[in-house]
Amino acid sequence: QALLVIDRKIDLVTPMLTPLTYEGLIDDVLQIQVGGCVTVKKSIVEPDDDDDDNVGGLRQHHPTMRSAAPDDGRDPTVLLPLNDSDPLYTEVRDRHVETFGSFLQNQAKALKESHSQFTNRETARDLTEIHQFVKQIPVFTRNLRSLTNHIHVAELVKSAAEASGFRQRWQTERSMLESEPCYEALEDLIASGEPPYRWLRLFCLQSLTSNGIKATRYDSLRREVVQTYGYEFLIVLNDLEKAGFLRKRETFFMDSMATPYSTLRKALNLINADVDPSDPGDPSYVSSGYAPMTVRWIQASMRGYAGLDEAMKELPAAGGVGVGSGGGG
């Protein structure tokens, strides 16, 4: 056994990215609350056109689904638990957006087949089998309700992931991960009044992957933030600077020059564009191509950090990955 102690500072990039797993998208679209619950409109999990045919697979997204999202006071909300008490959620939570739809379809088909096999009138049943079936009715009902809820939630988050704004944001993240400047995209997000947490993450990502933001650009973006969201966000930006997420680059530095992040990106093979989300053999499937730096360092520690002498020099001075043997002491 071994204990790995990782300084959070060695990977400030990954938390700024949008995960493309079922659980990650739920948090991005609906915001998972402390305790593992999510609040959704009742009309989403219990639509008027809900019937048995919908359990057989994911319905095509209908424009009226999102019209229920605004809180007009007439649509009550329900609280859905998202934790290990739901066996189905534990199976689907880490699946990629390209696969969780088909997974839920298969689960629905299996549930319907299991039910239809027993209720087939052509098959004789003895009293013992009937008794066992009656005992399983509460379990079947609970599984059906869970499956139905996840199908409706999956429709919602999948629709959000297919929206042009989401895809553009993902493309911007990918460009920033390649250390490309995306100042115009940041300006557009701020000018359009996007929720602060969306452009703040991209603002930090641009700084972290480019060794800071040019002073002129930084001042311009900060001015736009104040004009759009209010002076209170000066405090937010200042706190992010103190935490190391944002940095104004005062000295002359070309965007094309090598940075600590670009060195680590190449040495640790952080970008894997060939990963298959349907059969992931690499953690980069979570964001469709980017592997978390902490995971790469853990993998490297298992190999004794072979060939990573130069990359190790780019770690924060007080940070790193420490490995300790299990046992007393």
N, C-alpha and C positions, 0 to 999 in steps of 0.2 A: 504494500500500500504506500501511497505517497500523498502529501499535501502540497498543493500548488497555491502560492500566494501571489496574486497579480495586482500591481498598482493600477488603479483605474486610469491614471494619466497616460498609460502607454497606448490606450485606444479610446480617444475621444471622438473618433470619426464614426464608428458603428452606430452609436445612439442617435446620430443625426439622420440616419437613413430610414427609408420606408420599407419595412419587411413585407414580403408578398405572400406570407402564410395566412391561413384562415384566422388564427388568433391575432396576428399582427394587423391585418386589415380591419378586423372588428374594432381594435383599439384605435386605429387611425380614423375610422368612419364614425364609430359610436362612442369611443372613449370608455374603456373598461375601468370600473370604479375600484377603489380599495376594497379588498375582500373578494374580488373575482366575480363581480356582477356587472350587468350592462342594462341600461334603461332603454327600451324601445317603445315605439308607438304600438298600441294594441292592434291597430289596423294592419300593421306589418306582419305580425305573427298570427293574426286571426282575420285575414281579409274576407270580404263578403263573398268572394267567389271561391273560397276554400272548399275543396271537395276531395273525394278519394282519389281522383285522377291525378291530383297534384302530388300525392305522396309517391307516385311511381317515378318521379324524376323532377328535375328543376324546370319550372315553367320559364318561358321566355319573359324577359323583363317587359313590363307594361308601363307606359308613361305615368299612369295614375298611381303607381306604387310610391314614387317619390313625392307626389303631391300631398301625401299624408304626413310627411316629415315636419312641416312647420307646426308649431304649437299654437293652434288657434283657440284652445280652450275646449274644443269639442271632441278631441281625440285623446282618451286617457292613455297613460303609459303603463307598461308592465315591467317587472324586474326579472331578468333571466339570469340564473346562476351559471357561471362558467368556471367550473372547477372539477376536481377529480371525482366528485360524487356523481358526475354524469359520464358513464363509460364511453358513450359515443363521442363526447367532446375530447376525451383523452386520446382518442384515435384520430380525430380529424384536425386537431388544433395546429399541428405542425405541417400540415399538407399545403402544398403550393397552390396558388390561385388557379393554375391550369389543371389541377387534379382533384381539388376537393369537391367540385361539382359532380364528377363522375363517381367519386367514392360514395357520396350521399345517395346517388341514384342506385348504385349497387346495393347499398344498405336497405333502401326502400324496397327494392325488388325481392331481396332475401326475406324481409319481414312479411311482405305480402304472400310470398310463396309458402312460408312457414304456416301462416294462418290458413291459407286456402287448402293446404294439404290435409289439415285436420278437419276443416269444415266440409270437405268433400263428402257428399251424401252417399257416393258409391262405395266408400270405404267403411267397412264395419268396425265399430269401436266397442271395446268391452268397458265395463264400469271403471276399471282401474285407470285406463287411458283417459276416460272422460273426467275422472276425479283429478288426475294430474293436469289436464288442460285447464280445468276451472281454477286450480291453484296458481296457474301461470297467467291468468287473465290480468291481474294487477300489474305484473311485470310487463306484459305485452302492451297494456295501455300506457304505462309510463314510457316505454321505449318508443311507442308511436308518437306520443306527445313531444318527446325530445327530438325525434327525427323531424317531425313537422316544423318545430321551432327552428332547428338548424337549417332546414331547407329554405325557409323564408328569410332568415338572417343571411344565409349564403347568397341568395338572390340579390339582396340589398348591397352587400359589400362587393360582390362580383360586378354589379352594375356600376358602382363607384369606381372600381379599378379599370373599367373599360371606358370611362369618361375621358374626353380629350384633355381636360385639365390635369387629371391624375397622370396620364401618360406623359404629358409635357413635363410635369414635375419629376417623374422618374427619369426621363431623358436628361433633365438638368442635373440631377444627382449623379448620373453616370458620367456626364461631361466633367463635373467637378472632381469626381474620383479619378479622372484622367488628368487632373491638374489644369483643366482648361478654365479660363475666366468666363463667368456667366453673369456679369454685372447687369446687363440689359434685362435678363430674366428676373433678377432680383427686383429691379426697378418696376417691372411690370406687375409683379406680385404685390408689392407695396402699394402701387398706384390703384390697383383693383380692389384694395381693401380686404385682402385675404385674411383669414384668422391668423393672429400674430405667431402662433406656434409653428405655422407652416413656413413662413419666410424666415423666422428666427433660426430654425434648424438649417435652412439653406445658407443663411448668412454665416452661421458658424462653420458649416461644411466648407464653404468657399475659403474662409480664413485658414482652417486647419489643413486643407490640402494644397494651399498656395503659399504657405509660410507667411500668412498675413494678407491684408488687403491694402492696396495702394492708398496713401494718405488722402489724396484728392478724391478717390472713389469712396473711401470710407466716410469722409466728411459729407459728401453729396448724399450717400445713402442714409446717413444718420439724420440729415436735414429733412429728407423725404419722410422718414419714419416719424419725426416729431410733427411735421405738418399733417400727416395722415392719421396718426394714432394718439398724438398728444405728447406733451413734454414728459409725462410719467415714464415713458419708455427710455428716456435718457438714463434713468436709474437702472433699468433692465440691462441696457447695453453696457453700462459701466460695470455691473456685477458680472456679466459674461466675460468682460475683459479681465477682471480680477481672477476669475476661475480658469482662465487660459483658453476659453473657447473662441474669443475674438482678439485680434491683434491688428493694430494699425501699423502699416509698414512705412516708416519714415525715410529709410535709406533707399538709394537707387537699386532696383532689383527687377530684372526682366522676368515676366511671367513664364517664359520658356526655360528658365534656369532650374537646375536640380534643387530639390528641397529635401528635408529629412523625410517627409512623407513619400515623395516619389522614389527615394532610395529604398524605403521599406516596402513600397508597393511592388517593386521589381524583385527584391531579394526574397520576399515572403510569398510571391505569386498571389497577391490579393485579388487580382482580376482573373476570373475564369469564365470567359464568354461561351465556352463549349459545354457548360454544365447542363445536364438533362433534368428539368424539374420533375418529370414523371418518374424518374428512377435516380434520385439523387445519391451520388456517391461522394459528394463534397459539400461542405457547409455553405458554399457560395450560392446554393440553390435558393436560400432564404430571400435574397434580394436579386435573384436572377443574374448572378455573375460576380458578386463581391463577397469575399470570405472575410468574416470578422478577424481583425488583427489579433485579438486575444486567442482565438482558436488556432491561428497559424503559429503563434508563439508556443502554445501548449504542444502542438504537433512537433515543433522544432525541439522543445525540451525533451521529448521522447527519443529524439535522435541525437541528443547531446549538443544541439546547436551547431551541427556540422555545417561549415561553409558560410556561417552568418557572422563572422567577426566584424565586418564593416557595418552590418545592419545593427549589431548590438551597440555600436557607438552612437546610434541615432536615438536610443532610448533616453527618456528623461533622466537627468543626473541622479535623482533620488528614487527613481522608479525601477521597474524590472519585473522579472518572473523568478520567483524563488521556489525551489523544489526541496521539500524535506521528507525524509523517510518516516514512515509510520512507526508507531511504537511509543514506548514511554520515554520520559525525559523531562 
